[in-house]
Amino acid sequence: MKLLFDENLSPRLVAAIASLYPDSLHVRDCGLCGASDEEVWRYALQHGFAIVSKDSDFRHNSTLFGSPPKVIWLQIGNCTTSRAEFILINKLTRIQDFLLHGEESCLILKHPT
């Protein structure tokens, strides 16, 4: 399961979840800092990544274009990197099912209350 983390998420997430999501990258690792959403979308499509973002634009793109790439939209507001990490770890089974079997193009994960 290869995840591509958008600019609005910390690059530290890649190392923090590497054992569960191997081969994941941050846009910084691909030379895509400051790139348009279209460029990030195209990179994810060409290299087999699912996009993880807090940006609703990627959810919108998934509705318009479908998948691939699949999109994981973290609807978590302004929270710490450790909180985002917790959600990605806690929702591992749901994310795996979404990426491997689901017909959905976008998975929305919300901040637990």
N, C-alpha and C positions, 0 to 999 in steps of 0.2 A: 504494500500500500504506500504509494508515493504521494506525499502531500507537498504542495507548493504554497508557502505562506506569503501572503500579501504584505506590502510595506507597512500596513497599519498594525501589524503584529510583530512582536519582538523576534529578532533572529535567534535569541536564546532558546526559543521553543524547539528548534530543530534538535539541538543536543539533548534537551530535557526529555524528549519523547522518542529518541532514536531507537531504543530497544523495541518499542511497540510499532513504530512507523518508520521502518528502515528506508533509506534512500530518499528521505524527504529533504527539501531544500527551502531556503528563504529566497525571495526575489533578488536579494543582495548577492547571493551565491551564484546567480545566473547572469549577473550584469544587467539586471532589470530594474534597479532603483531608479525611480523617476519615470519609468516606462508607462505608457498608456495602458488602460485596462485591456484594450484590444491586443496589444503586444503580449501582455501576461497571458491572456486567454489563448493566443496562438501558440505560445511556448508550451503551456500546459497540454494543449491538444497534441502537439508534435512529439512531446516527450513522455506522454502517459501519466501526467500528474492530475490529481484533483486539487482544485484551488480552495484554500482556506482563507477567509477574509471576514472582516467586520464591515465591509463595504457593501451596501445594498445593490450597488451597480452590478456586481457579479451575479447576485440572485436574479436580477432583471435579465441579464444576458442568458442565464440558464433557462428562463421562461421563454425568451425569444428564440433561442437557438437549440435548446435541448442539450443533450450530452452525447459524446464527450466534449470537453471535460466536465466532470461532475463538480459541484460547488458545495462546500460546507460553509454556511453562513453563521458565524458566531455572533449572535444577537445578544452581546454581553455588555455593551456600553463601555465606559472607561474603567477598566479593572486592571489588576496587576497581572503580570505574566504568569505568576504561580496560579492564579485563578483560571486563566485560560488553559494552562497545563492540566489542572485538576479536571476541567470539563472534558478535555480531549482524552484523558486517561479513563475517567469515569464512564464515558460514552463509547468506549472502545468497541464493544459488541455491536452497538447500533451503527457506528461508523463502518465497521467491517461489513455488516449486512448491506448497508447503503452502497458501498463501493463495489462489492462483489456480486450482489444479487438484485438489487433494487432497480426498478424502472424509473424511479425518481431522478430528476436532474439536479435538485437542490435539497440539501438536508439543513434544516434550521435548528440550531442548538441555542437554547436560551439560558441565561444566568439562572441557576437554581435559586429558589426562594426558600 
